[in-house]
């Protein structure tokens, strides 16, 4: 204990960066991922009708990041499935969560204190995946910042980025849920982490890799716990998004903000309940057609059609 208290930040972060993810942290990642799949609408029915489709969906949840990042680097899509021990571990967890009698495994892992621990461990694996993706891309494209960011982002949040494909496996098509249209918090925070580690690898951040890994992981864990135990759904990035949007993207007329609310442009729009408006405020009449060939405008004037 005295040695632990005497360790400084650099030593603590260095020891932290040497933690092995297999098997405990990987198992936590698989448990949380499979539980997230089970809690999707209709996932239990799919598990009953087609266990194979359910298993494929679970593997996408568990290994989607490795698959997507490999595709970005022109690697075989099935390469992540060459690690038999990880596949077996993930498959056992999938079976227990979905098919254990009386749902005892799912109910046990859904117990809030245990779920907080598992979710925190999953966030640790997110850091390792982002770091691994950035380092893998840098080994091939040393000056390719965009490639490094994209691969790190894909490896850390591939399950979310591949959500539409996973939904297709279950027979669901919801293009409006595309993460690129409306990013969830895990996808956003992974993108931020990928940018930070890319800057660090390129020597633009005055931090060692293990120091940044420790600070980024603590940020992930603290925010994850806060979001799970508090009813607030406000993203920690919301204020920054609002400022960036107002500075960079609010000049176009009629453009909606990141929250979906319309923003004021250079020219206002005049609304009329009896007609449509254009961006210059001109009101056009809308008409109703009668059975005798006569059209009646909303303002009461009659017009004869040919």
JOHU-V530537 format. One record per pair of residues at least 24 apart in sequence whose C-alpha atoms are under 6 Angstrom apart, sorted by the first residue. I is the first residue (numbers start at 0). J is the second residue. Records with the same first field share a line. If there is no record, write none. Layout:
I: J + J
//
This chain:
12: 209 + 210 + 213
13: 209
16: 209
24: 120
27: 117 + 121
28: 121
29: 61 + 89
32: 60 + 61
33: 57
56: 165
60: 158
63: 157 + 158
64: 153 + 154 + 155 + 156 + 157 + 158
65: 154
67: 153
68: 150 + 153 + 154
119: 220
123: 216
125: 155
128: 154 + 155
129: 155 + 193
148: 193 + 194
151: 193
152: 189 + 190 + 193
156: 186
//
